[in-house]
């Protein structure tokens, strides 16, 4: 008889089920899939009592939106930390790990900080995946561009990208395989550019105070252009704008063979791993909150 899951694991599973099973692939022109996902996320965040903003914009004749949720600690015109994850998927995949896992973690984290005086924006970005990826209509690029001269308001961004898969073996890019990183795929990765190094170190130190979740980090020069695979998520627009940002990830296709496949399903995820990440992120945000 398997042990009963903890309540946090059950909540994470419920969110992933809503996105990856009940809705399924979430992409432009797949009916109202993106709007259904946005509505679920917005309803959940409103249920926590957070102030919600829809950042609407047009893509190929349809209206899409980033969803921004603000803690009470964010003063008008004030600076804040950002935690983000994209809620769309490729059209051919239910996107359980990519990226319903990250949205689920974001939602449960938002619930924990819904009444916090720590200034945090929880951002659910749309249109991260191809064919919009790296275009001006990528949701996170729309967000960063809208900041304009106020980009300094974002003290640092934590972008969650595929955070639910573990494996007995871990693969690495050729250049990293000899650096002594773990052979088992049971750790969380923190990826930063050189400008974000100090920010990343603070997050790493906070994560390592949680012994239940191993954490490793990688700092790349030139905003990651020498290793383009590390730019494939919503942290890259922040790097390009000079805003400190990290990607928190299970390492995506270097670990998960179901990346962008129909087999990226809920039954492949490790919800205990995701629950431990919520704990580590909670520690990190509390630590960041002490230095506002």
C-alpha positions as CSV (number, residue, x, y, z in Angstrom):
1,X,0.0,0.0,0.0
2,X,1.5,3.3,-1.1
3,X,1.6,6.2,1.4
4,X,-1.1,8.9,1.2
5,X,0.1,12.1,-0.5
6,X,0.5,15.2,1.6
7,X,-2.1,18.0,1.2
8,X,0.5,20.1,-0.8
9,X,1.1,17.3,-3.2
10,X,-2.7,16.8,-3.7
11,X,-3.1,20.6,-4.4
12,X,-0.3,20.5,-6.9
13,X,-1.8,17.5,-8.6
14,X,-5.2,19.2,-8.8
15,X,-3.7,22.2,-10.6
16,X,-1.8,20.0,-13.1
17,X,-4.9,17.9,-13.7
18,X,-7.0,21.0,-14.4
19,X,-4.4,22.3,-16.9
20,X,-3.0,19.2,-18.5
21,X,-5.9,16.8,-18.3
22,X,-9.1,18.8,-18.2
23,X,-7.9,21.4,-20.7
24,X,-5.0,19.6,-22.4
25,X,-2.8,21.3,-24.9
26,X,-2.9,25.1,-24.4
27,X,-2.0,27.0,-27.6
28,X,-3.3,29.6,-29.9
29,X,-6.0,28.5,-32.3
30,X,-6.8,25.4,-30.2
31,X,-10.3,26.5,-29.5
32,X,-10.5,28.4,-26.2
33,X,-7.7,26.5,-24.5
34,X,-5.6,29.5,-23.6
35,X,-8.6,31.4,-22.2
36,X,-9.7,28.3,-20.1
37,X,-6.2,28.0,-18.6
38,X,-6.1,31.7,-17.9
39,X,-9.5,31.6,-16.3
40,X,-8.5,28.7,-14.0
41,X,-5.3,30.5,-12.9
42,X,-7.1,33.8,-12.3
43,X,-9.9,32.1,-10.3
44,X,-7.3,30.3,-8.2
45,X,-5.3,33.5,-7.5
46,X,-8.5,35.5,-6.7
47,X,-9.5,32.8,-4.3
48,X,-6.3,33.5,-2.4
49,X,-7.4,37.2,-2.1
50,X,-4.7,38.5,-4.4
51,X,-5.1,41.6,-6.5
52,X,-5.1,40.5,-10.2
53,X,-4.3,42.4,-13.4
54,X,-4.8,41.0,-16.9
55,X,-2.1,42.3,-19.3
56,X,-4.0,41.9,-22.5
57,X,-2.5,42.0,-26.0
58,X,-3.3,40.8,-29.5
59,X,-1.7,37.9,-31.4
60,X,-2.8,37.0,-34.9
61,X,-6.3,38.5,-34.3
62,X,-6.9,36.9,-31.0
63,X,-6.7,38.4,-27.5
64,X,-4.3,36.8,-25.1
65,X,-3.2,37.8,-21.6
66,X,-0.5,37.6,-19.0
67,X,-1.9,37.3,-15.5
68,X,-0.3,39.4,-12.8
69,X,-1.1,38.9,-9.1
70,X,0.3,41.3,-6.5
71,X,0.9,40.8,-2.8
72,X,-0.2,43.5,-0.4
73,X,3.4,44.4,0.1
74,X,3.7,45.9,-3.4
75,X,3.3,49.7,-3.0
76,X,2.2,51.8,-6.0
77,X,5.3,52.5,-8.0
78,X,7.4,50.4,-5.6
79,X,9.9,47.7,-6.3
80,X,9.1,44.0,-6.1
81,X,10.3,40.5,-6.7
82,X,8.7,38.5,-9.6
83,X,7.9,34.8,-9.7
84,X,6.8,33.7,-13.2
85,X,5.8,30.7,-15.2
86,X,4.2,30.3,-18.7
87,X,0.9,28.5,-18.9
88,X,0.8,27.7,-22.6
89,X,2.1,24.5,-24.1
90,X,3.0,23.3,-27.6
91,X,-0.1,22.3,-29.6
92,X,0.9,18.6,-29.7
93,X,1.4,18.1,-26.0
94,X,-0.7,18.2,-22.8
95,X,2.3,19.9,-21.2
96,X,2.2,18.4,-17.8
97,X,5.8,19.2,-17.0
98,X,6.1,21.9,-19.7
99,X,4.7,23.9,-18.0
100,X,1.7,22.9,-15.9
101,X,4.1,21.7,-13.2
102,X,5.6,25.3,-12.9
103,X,2.2,26.9,-12.9
104,X,1.0,24.6,-10.1
105,X,4.1,25.5,-8.0
106,X,3.5,29.2,-8.7
107,X,-0.1,28.9,-7.6
108,X,0.7,27.2,-4.3
109,X,3.5,29.7,-3.7
110,X,1.1,32.5,-4.3
111,X,-1.4,31.1,-1.8
112,X,1.3,31.0,0.9
113,X,2.3,34.7,0.3
114,X,-1.2,36.1,-0.4
115,X,-1.2,38.2,2.7
116,X,2.5,38.9,2.9
117,X,4.1,42.3,3.2
118,X,6.9,41.0,1.0
119,X,6.5,42.8,-2.4
120,X,6.0,40.0,-4.9
121,X,4.4,39.8,-8.3
122,X,3.3,36.3,-9.4
123,X,3.2,36.3,-13.2
124,X,1.5,33.7,-15.4
125,X,2.9,34.4,-18.8
126,X,1.2,33.4,-22.1
127,X,2.8,32.5,-25.5
128,X,6.2,31.2,-24.4
129,X,6.2,28.3,-26.8
130,X,6.8,28.1,-30.6
131,X,5.7,29.6,-32.9
132,X,5.7,32.7,-30.7
133,X,8.9,32.0,-28.8
134,X,11.5,34.8,-29.1
135,X,9.2,37.1,-31.0
136,X,7.8,40.4,-29.8
137,X,4.5,38.7,-28.9
138,X,6.1,36.3,-26.4
139,X,4.2,37.0,-23.2
140,X,7.2,37.7,-21.0
141,X,8.7,40.0,-23.7
142,X,5.5,41.9,-23.8
143,X,5.7,42.3,-20.0
144,X,9.4,43.4,-20.0
145,X,8.8,45.8,-22.8
146,X,5.8,47.4,-21.0
147,X,8.1,48.1,-18.0
148,X,10.0,50.6,-20.1
149,X,12.0,52.9,-17.9
150,X,10.4,51.3,-14.9
151,X,12.4,48.1,-15.4
152,X,14.3,48.9,-12.2
153,X,11.1,48.2,-10.2
154,X,11.7,44.4,-10.7
155,X,14.4,43.7,-8.1
156,X,14.8,40.1,-9.5
157,X,12.8,37.5,-11.4
158,X,12.5,33.8,-10.6
159,X,11.2,32.0,-13.7
160,X,9.9,28.5,-13.2
161,X,10.4,26.2,-16.2
162,X,9.6,22.5,-16.1
163,X,9.9,21.6,-12.4
164,X,8.2,18.2,-12.0
165,X,10.3,15.5,-13.5
166,X,12.9,13.3,-11.8
167,X,15.0,10.5,-13.3
168,X,17.7,8.0,-12.3
169,X,20.1,9.5,-14.8
170,X,20.8,13.1,-15.7
171,X,22.1,14.3,-19.1
172,X,24.1,17.5,-19.7
173,X,25.3,19.6,-22.6
174,X,28.7,18.5,-23.8
175,X,30.4,21.5,-22.3
176,X,29.0,20.8,-18.8
177,X,29.3,17.0,-18.5
178,X,32.8,17.1,-17.0
179,X,32.1,19.7,-14.3
180,X,31.1,17.3,-11.6
181,X,27.3,17.9,-11.6
182,X,25.2,15.0,-10.1
183,X,24.5,11.9,-12.1
184,X,21.0,11.4,-10.7
185,X,18.2,13.6,-12.0
186,X,16.7,14.4,-8.6
187,X,18.0,18.0,-8.1
188,X,16.6,21.4,-9.1
189,X,18.7,23.7,-11.3
190,X,19.2,27.4,-10.9
191,X,20.5,29.1,-14.1
192,X,21.7,32.7,-14.2
193,X,23.7,35.1,-16.4
194,X,26.7,37.0,-15.0
195,X,24.6,40.1,-14.2
196,X,22.3,37.8,-12.1
197,X,25.1,36.0,-10.3
198,X,24.6,37.6,-6.8
199,X,20.9,37.2,-7.0
200,X,21.3,33.5,-8.0
201,X,23.7,32.9,-5.1
202,X,21.2,34.2,-2.6
203,X,18.5,31.9,-4.0
204,X,21.0,29.0,-4.0
205,X,21.9,29.6,-0.4
206,X,18.3,29.7,0.6
207,X,17.5,26.5,-1.4
208,X,20.4,24.7,0.3
209,X,19.0,25.3,3.7
210,X,16.3,22.8,2.7
211,X,18.1,19.4,2.9
212,X,15.2,17.6,1.3
213,X,15.8,19.1,-2.2
214,X,19.3,19.1,-3.8
215,X,20.1,22.3,-5.8
216,X,22.8,23.1,-8.3
217,X,23.5,26.2,-10.2
218,X,25.1,27.4,-13.4
219,X,26.2,30.9,-14.3
220,X,26.7,31.7,-18.0
221,X,28.4,34.6,-19.6
222,X,27.1,36.8,-22.5
223,X,23.5,36.4,-21.4
224,X,23.7,32.7,-22.3
225,X,24.4,33.1,-26.0
226,X,27.4,30.7,-25.8
227,X,25.0,28.0,-24.6
228,X,21.7,28.9,-26.3
229,X,19.7,26.1,-24.7
230,X,19.8,28.1,-21.4
231,X,17.9,30.9,-23.0
232,X,14.8,28.9,-23.9
233,X,12.4,30.3,-21.4
234,X,10.9,33.5,-19.9
235,X,14.0,34.6,-18.0
236,X,15.8,35.5,-21.3
237,X,13.8,38.8,-21.8
238,X,14.8,39.9,-18.3
239,X,18.5,39.1,-19.0
240,X,18.3,41.1,-22.3
241,X,16.8,44.0,-20.4
242,X,19.5,43.9,-17.7
243,X,17.2,42.7,-15.0
244,X,18.5,40.1,-12.6
245,X,16.8,36.8,-13.3
246,X,17.2,33.1,-12.8
247,X,15.5,30.0,-14.4
248,X,14.5,27.4,-11.8
249,X,14.2,24.1,-13.7
250,X,14.3,20.3,-13.6
251,X,16.7,20.8,-16.7
252,X,13.9,20.1,-19.3
253,X,15.0,17.9,-22.2
254,X,18.3,17.1,-20.6
255,X,16.3,15.0,-18.1
256,X,12.7,14.6,-19.4
257,X,12.3,12.5,-22.6
258,X,8.7,13.6,-22.9
259,X,9.6,17.2,-23.7
260,X,7.1,18.6,-26.3
261,X,5.7,15.1,-26.8
262,X,2.1,13.7,-26.3
263,X,3.6,11.6,-23.5
264,X,4.3,14.7,-21.3
265,X,1.4,13.6,-19.0
266,X,0.5,14.0,-15.4
267,X,1.5,10.4,-14.5
268,X,5.1,11.1,-15.3
269,X,5.5,13.8,-12.6
270,X,7.0,13.6,-9.2
271,X,4.7,15.6,-7.0
272,X,6.8,15.1,-3.9
273,X,9.7,16.8,-5.7
274,X,7.4,19.7,-6.7
275,X,6.2,20.0,-3.1
276,X,9.8,20.2,-1.9
277,X,10.4,22.9,-4.4
278,X,7.5,25.0,-3.0
279,X,9.2,24.7,0.4
280,X,12.6,25.9,-1.0
281,X,11.0,28.7,-2.9
282,X,9.2,29.8,0.2
283,X,12.5,30.0,2.1
284,X,14.1,32.0,-0.7
285,X,11.2,34.5,-0.9
286,X,11.2,35.0,2.9
287,X,15.0,35.5,2.8
288,X,14.6,38.0,-0.1
289,X,11.9,39.8,1.9
290,X,14.3,40.5,4.7
291,X,16.4,42.6,2.4
292,X,13.7,44.7,0.7
